[in-house]
Amino acid sequence: MHGTYETIDGRPAVRFERRLAHPVDAVWRAVTEPAELAHWYPGEPPAPGDITEEDPPRLRAWRWGEEGDQLRLELAETGDGCVLTLTHTLATREQAARDAAGWHVCLDRLEAALSGGHAQAPGEQPTDEWRAHFEEYERRGLPTGAPIPESA
């Protein structure tokens, strides 16, 4: 359930694998359709020009943010649902714990939305939920040091 810190092509990355009790098609809609993204995805959905790779309903990769980060979502069917793999290739290693905590919150909200619960994409301010995940990723040794927005 927790993300891992990796190096991909010489760049730092965090990777998550989540087993979801939902079919690939339902998860694909949740991770690609703007109305569904609003329940869990932080920020604006990727614009068509940002998408670098796509093979519906299994793969979407895109550039994200101003620092050259890259996101990749992959779906693999299992007997009772699917496995979602999210890989965030980071601009700097110092982002790892901060961004892993953020994606952890987002993926929890995706799971809630898929299960019919009320979910809303997280804002840009740290929450208690985010702070708890950040502390856990820091404890697990993921690099830290990236700026963290101040609470309002």
C-alpha positions as CSV (number, residue, x, y, z in Angstrom):
1,M,0.0,0.0,0.0
2,H,2.9,2.4,0.6
3,G,4.9,3.7,-2.3
4,T,8.5,2.9,-2.9
5,Y,11.5,5.1,-3.8
6,E,13.2,4.0,-7.0
7,T,15.6,5.2,-9.7
8,I,14.3,5.1,-13.3
9,D,16.7,5.9,-16.1
10,G,18.9,7.7,-13.5
11,R,16.0,9.8,-12.2
12,P,14.4,9.6,-8.8
13,A,10.8,8.2,-8.7
14,V,8.1,7.0,-6.4
15,R,6.0,4.0,-7.4
16,F,2.7,2.7,-6.0
17,E,0.9,-0.6,-6.7
18,R,-2.7,-0.8,-5.5
19,R,-4.9,-3.9,-5.9
20,L,-8.4,-2.6,-6.7
21,A,-11.6,-4.7,-6.5
22,H,-12.8,-3.0,-9.7
23,P,-12.6,-3.9,-13.3
24,V,-10.0,-2.3,-15.6
25,D,-12.7,-0.4,-17.5
26,A,-14.1,1.3,-14.4
27,V,-10.7,2.2,-13.1
28,W,-9.7,3.6,-16.6
29,R,-12.7,5.9,-16.5
30,A,-11.8,7.0,-13.0
31,V,-8.2,7.8,-14.0
32,T,-8.9,9.5,-17.4
33,E,-12.3,11.2,-17.4
34,P,-12.3,14.8,-16.1
35,A,-15.5,14.4,-14.0
36,E,-14.0,11.3,-12.3
37,L,-10.6,12.8,-11.8
38,A,-12.2,15.6,-9.8
39,H,-12.7,13.0,-7.0
40,W,-9.1,12.2,-6.5
41,Y,-6.5,13.8,-8.8
42,P,-4.6,16.9,-7.6
43,G,-4.7,19.7,-10.1
44,E,-5.8,19.9,-13.7
45,P,-6.1,16.7,-15.7
46,P,-3.4,16.2,-18.3
47,A,-4.1,18.2,-21.5
48,P,-3.8,16.1,-24.7
49,G,-0.5,17.8,-25.6
50,D,0.9,16.7,-22.2
51,I,0.1,13.0,-22.8
52,T,3.3,11.2,-23.9
53,E,2.0,7.6,-24.1
54,E,-1.4,6.0,-24.2
55,D,-2.8,2.6,-24.7
56,P,-6.5,2.5,-23.5
57,P,-7.5,1.0,-21.1
58,R,-4.1,-0.1,-19.8
59,L,-1.7,2.8,-19.9
60,R,-1.5,6.6,-19.8
61,A,1.7,8.6,-19.3
62,W,2.1,12.4,-19.2
63,R,4.3,15.3,-18.3
64,W,3.2,17.0,-15.1
65,G,4.1,20.2,-13.4
66,E,6.7,22.8,-14.4
67,E,9.8,20.9,-13.2
68,G,9.6,18.1,-15.8
69,D,8.0,15.4,-13.7
70,Q,6.4,12.5,-15.5
71,L,3.5,10.4,-14.4
72,R,2.6,6.9,-15.6
73,L,-0.5,5.0,-14.8
74,E,-0.7,1.3,-15.7
75,L,-3.6,-1.1,-15.2
76,A,-3.3,-4.9,-15.2
77,E,-6.4,-7.1,-14.9
78,T,-6.5,-9.7,-12.1
79,G,-9.1,-12.3,-11.4
80,D,-10.9,-10.1,-8.9
81,G,-10.3,-6.6,-10.3
82,C,-7.0,-5.0,-11.3
83,V,-3.7,-3.7,-10.2
84,L,-3.0,0.0,-10.7
85,T,0.6,1.0,-10.8
86,L,1.4,4.8,-10.5
87,T,4.9,5.9,-11.2
88,H,5.9,9.5,-10.6
89,T,9.4,10.3,-12.0
90,L,10.6,13.3,-10.0
91,A,12.6,16.3,-11.0
92,T,14.5,16.1,-7.7
93,R,15.1,13.4,-5.1
94,E,14.0,15.8,-2.3
95,Q,10.4,15.6,-3.6
96,A,10.2,11.9,-2.8
97,A,8.6,11.8,0.7
98,R,6.5,14.9,0.1
99,D,5.1,13.6,-3.2
100,A,4.7,10.0,-2.0
101,A,2.5,11.3,0.9
102,G,0.4,13.3,-1.6
103,W,-0.1,10.4,-3.9
104,H,-0.9,8.1,-1.0
105,V,-3.8,10.5,-0.1
106,C,-4.9,10.7,-3.7
107,L,-4.9,6.9,-4.2
108,D,-6.9,6.5,-1.0
109,R,-9.5,8.9,-2.4
110,L,-9.5,7.1,-5.7
111,E,-10.3,3.8,-3.9
112,A,-13.1,5.6,-2.0
113,A,-14.6,7.1,-5.1
114,L,-14.5,3.7,-6.9
115,S,-16.3,2.1,-4.0
116,G,-19.1,4.7,-4.2
117,G,-17.9,6.8,-1.3
118,H,-17.7,10.6,-1.3
119,A,-14.2,11.6,-2.3
120,Q,-12.8,15.0,-3.3
121,A,-9.3,15.7,-4.7
122,P,-7.0,17.0,-2.1
123,G,-6.1,20.7,-2.0
124,E,-2.6,22.1,-2.0
125,Q,-2.4,22.7,1.7
126,P,-1.1,19.9,4.0
127,T,-3.7,18.1,6.0
128,D,-3.3,15.9,9.1
129,E,-3.8,12.9,6.8
130,W,-1.0,14.1,4.5
131,R,1.3,14.9,7.5
132,A,0.9,11.4,8.9
133,H,1.8,9.8,5.6
134,F,4.8,12.2,5.1
135,E,6.1,11.3,8.6
136,E,5.8,7.6,7.7
137,Y,7.6,8.0,4.3
138,E,10.3,10.0,6.1
139,R,10.6,7.2,8.7
140,R,10.9,4.7,5.8
141,G,13.9,6.7,4.5
142,L,12.5,8.4,1.4
143,P,14.4,11.6,0.7
144,T,13.0,14.9,2.0
145,G,13.8,18.6,1.7
146,A,11.4,19.8,-1.0
147,P,9.3,22.8,0.1
148,I,6.0,22.1,1.8
149,P,3.2,24.6,1.5
150,E,2.2,26.2,4.8
151,S,-1.2,25.5,6.2
152,A,-3.7,28.2,5.7
